[in-house]
Amino acid sequence: MAEQHFLKYNDAGSWIQDYAMILSMCKEVPWYLDDGTSRVFVIGARGASGLALTVGSEVFEESGRSLVRGTLDYLQGLKMLGVKRTERVLPVGTPLTVVGEV
């Protein structure tokens, strides 16, 4: 997930921080469930509900805009701060309940 963070000028004459989602993408690597007796490969887990994914990494990259672009944004009442990228993961060892066919 990626969010563009910026300051915007409001009607009260002050700058307030805000953000807009610019990318929401889901990638899944091959994985399996193993209960100690056998192993079942999981396909299509993105459609699962109730998974509490934890933050695996979170990085903020400051905006490297040019002087011209920065001036144009400022005239529109914006000050770009940067992009925050967040990756969420299902940690190894997380207990799961699975309903399906083998």
Contact map, one row per residue, 1 for C-alpha under 8 A:
111000000000000000001111100000000000000000000000000000000000000000000000000000000000111000000000000000
111100000000000000001111000000000000000000000000000000000000000000000000000000000011110000000000000000
111110000000000000111110000000000000000000000000000000000000000000000000000000000011100000000000000000
011111000000000000111100000000000000000000000000000000000000000000000000000000011111000000000000000000
001111100000000011110000000000000000000000000000000000000000000000000000000000011111000000000000000000
000111110000000011100000000000000000000000000000000000000000000000000000000001111100000000000000000000
000011111000001111000000000000000000000000000000000000000000000000000000000001111000000000000000000000
000001111100001111000000000000000000000000000000000000000000000000000000000011100000000000000000000000
000000111110111100000000000000000000000000000000000000000000000000000000000011000000000000000000000000
000000011111111100000000000000000000000000000000000000000000000000000000000010000000000000000000000000
000000001111110000000000000000000000000000000000000000000000000000000000000000000000000000000000000000
000000000111110000000000000000000000000000000000000000000000000000000000000000000000000000000000000000
000000001111111000000000000000000000000000000000000000000000000000000000000000000000000000000000000000
000000001111111100000000000000000000000000000000000000000000000000000000000000000000000000000000000000
000000111100111110000000000000000000000000000000000000000000000000000000000000000000000000000000000000
000000111100011111000000000000000000000000000000000000000000000000000000000000000000000000000000000000
000011110000001111100000000000000000000000000000000000000000000000000000000000000000000000000000000000
000011110000000111110000000000000000000000000000000000000000000000000000000000000000000000000000000000
001111000000000011111000000000000000000000000000000000000000000000000000000000000000000000000000000000
001110000000000001111100000000000000000000000000000000000000000000000000000000000000000000000000000000
111100000000000000111111000000000000000000000000000000000000000000000000000000000000000000000000000000
111100000000000000011111000000000000000000000000000000000000000000000000000000000000000000000000000000
111000000000000000001111100000000000000000000000000000000000000000000000000000000000000000000000000000
110000000000000000001111110000000000000000000000000000000000000000000000000000000000000000000000000000
100000000000000000000011111000000000000000000000000000000000000000000000000000000000000000000000000000
000000000000000000000001111100000000000000000100000000000000000000000000000000000000000000000000000000
000000000000000000000000111110000000000000000000000000000000000000000000000000000000000000000000000000
000000000000000000000000011111000000000000001100000000000000000000000000000000000000000000000000000000
000000000000000000000000001111100000000000000000000000000000000000000000000000000000000000000000000000
000000000000000000000000000111110000000011100000000000000000000000000000000000000000000000000000000000
000000000000000000000000000011111000000011100000000000000000000000000000000000000000000000000000000000
000000000000000000000000000001111100001111000000000000000000000000000000000000000000000000000000000000
000000000000000000000000000000111110001111000000000000000000000000000000000000000000000000000000000000
000000000000000000000000000000011111111100000000000000000000000000000000000000000000000000000000000000
000000000000000000000000000000001111111000000000000000000000000000000000000000000000000000000000000000
000000000000000000000000000000000111111000000000000000000000000000000000000000000000000000000000000000
000000000000000000000000000000000111111000000000000000000000000000000000000000000000000000000000000000
000000000000000000000000000000000111111100000000000000000000000000000000000000000000000000000000000000
000000000000000000000000000000011111111110000000000000000000000000000000000000000000000000000000000000
000000000000000000000000000000011100011111000000000000000000000000000000000000000000000000000000000001
000000000000000000000000000001111000001111100000000000000000000000000000000000000000000000000000000000
000000000000000000000000000001111000000111111000000000000000000000000000000000000000000000000000000000
000000000000000000000000000001100000000011111000000000000000000000000000000000000000000000000000000000
000000000000000000000000000000000000000001111111000000000000000000000000000000000000000000000000000000
000000000000000000000000000100000000000001111111000000000000000000000000000000000000000000000000000000
000000000000000000000000010100000000000000011111000000000000000000000000000000000000000000000000000000
000000000000000000000000000000000000000000011111100000000000000000000000000000000000000000000000000000
000000000000000000000000000000000000000000011111111000000000000000000000000000000000000000000000000000
000000000000000000000000000000000000000000000011111000000000000000000000000000000000000000000000000000
000000000000000000000000000000000000000000000001111100000000000000000000000000000000000000000000000000
000000000000000000000000000000000000000000000001111110000000000000000000000000000000000001000000000000
000000000000000000000000000000000000000000000000011111000000000000000000000000000000000001000000000000
000000000000000000000000000000000000000000000000001111100000000000000000000000000000000111100000000000
000000000000000000000000000000000000000000000000000111110000000000000000000000000000000111100000000000
000000000000000000000000000000000000000000000000000011111100000000000000000000000000011110000000000000
000000000000000000000000000000000000000000000000000001111100000000000000000000000000011110000000000000
000000000000000000000000000000000000000000000000000000111110000000000000000000000000011100000000000000
000000000000000000000000000000000000000000000000000000111111000000000000000000000001111000000000000000
000000000000000000000000000000000000000000000000000000001111100000000000000000000001110000000000000000
000000000000000000000000000000000000000000000000000000000111110000000000000000000111100000000000000000
000000000000000000000000000000000000000000000000000000000011111000000000000000000111000000000000000000
000000000000000000000000000000000000000000000000000000000001111100000000000000001110000000000000000000
000000000000000000000000000000000000000000000000000000000000111110000000000000011110000000000000000000
000000000000000000000000000000000000000000000000000000000000011111000000000000000100000000000000000000
000000000000000000000000000000000000000000000000000000000000001111101100000000000000000000000000000000
000000000000000000000000000000000000000000000000000000000000000111111100000000000000000000000000000000
000000000000000000000000000000000000000000000000000000000000000011111110000000000000000000000000000000
000000000000000000000000000000000000000000000000000000000000000001111111000000000000000000000000000000
000000000000000000000000000000000000000000000000000000000000000011111111100000000000000000000000000000
000000000000000000000000000000000000000000000000000000000000000011111111110000110000000000000000000000
000000000000000000000000000000000000000000000000000000000000000000111111111000000000000000000000000000
000000000000000000000000000000000000000000000000000000000000000000011111111100000000000000000000000000
000000000000000000000000000000000000000000000000000000000000000000001111111111110000000000000000000000
000000000000000000000000000000000000000000000000000000000000000000000111111111100000000000000000000000
000000000000000000000000000000000000000000000000000000000000000000000011111111000000000000000000000000
000000000000000000000000000000000000000000000000000000000000000000000001111111000000000000000000000000
000000011100000000000000000000000000000000000000000000000000000000000000111111100000000000000000000000
000001111000000000000000000000000000000000000000000000000000000000000000111111110000000000000000000000
000001110000000000000000000000000000000000000000000000000000000000000100110011111000000000000000000000
000111100000000000000000000000000000000000000000000000000000001000000100100001111100000000000000000000
000111100000000000000000000000000000000000000000000000000000011000000000000000111110000000000000000000
000111000000000000000000000000000000000000000000000000000001111100000000000000011111000000000000000000
011110000000000000000000000000000000000000000000000000000001111000000000000000001111100000000000000000
011110000000000000000000000000000000000000000000000000000111100000000000000000000111110000000000000000
111000000000000000000000000000000000000000000000000000000111000000000000000000000011111000000000000000
110000000000000000000000000000000000000000000000000000111110000000000000000000000001111100000000000000
100000000000000000000000000000000000000000000000000000111100000000000000000000000000111110000000000000
000000000000000000000000000000000000000000000000000011111000000000000000000000000000011111000000000000
000000000000000000000000000000000000000000000000000011110000000000000000000000000000001111100000000000
000000000000000000000000000000000000000000000000001111000000000000000000000000000000000111110100000000
000000000000000000000000000000000000000000000000000011000000000000000000000000000000000011111100000000
000000000000000000000000000000000000000000000000000000000000000000000000000000000000000001111100000000
000000000000000000000000000000000000000000000000000000000000000000000000000000000000000000111110000000
000000000000000000000000000000000000000000000000000000000000000000000000000000000000000001111111000000
000000000000000000000000000000000000000000000000000000000000000000000000000000000000000000001111100000
000000000000000000000000000000000000000000000000000000000000000000000000000000000000000000000111110000
000000000000000000000000000000000000000000000000000000000000000000000000000000000000000000000011111000
000000000000000000000000000000000000000000000000000000000000000000000000000000000000000000000001111100
000000000000000000000000000000000000000000000000000000000000000000000000000000000000000000000000111110
000000000000000000000000000000000000000000000000000000000000000000000000000000000000000000000000011111
000000000000000000000000000000000000000000000000000000000000000000000000000000000000000000000000001111
000000000000000000000000000000000000000100000000000000000000000000000000000000000000000000000000000111
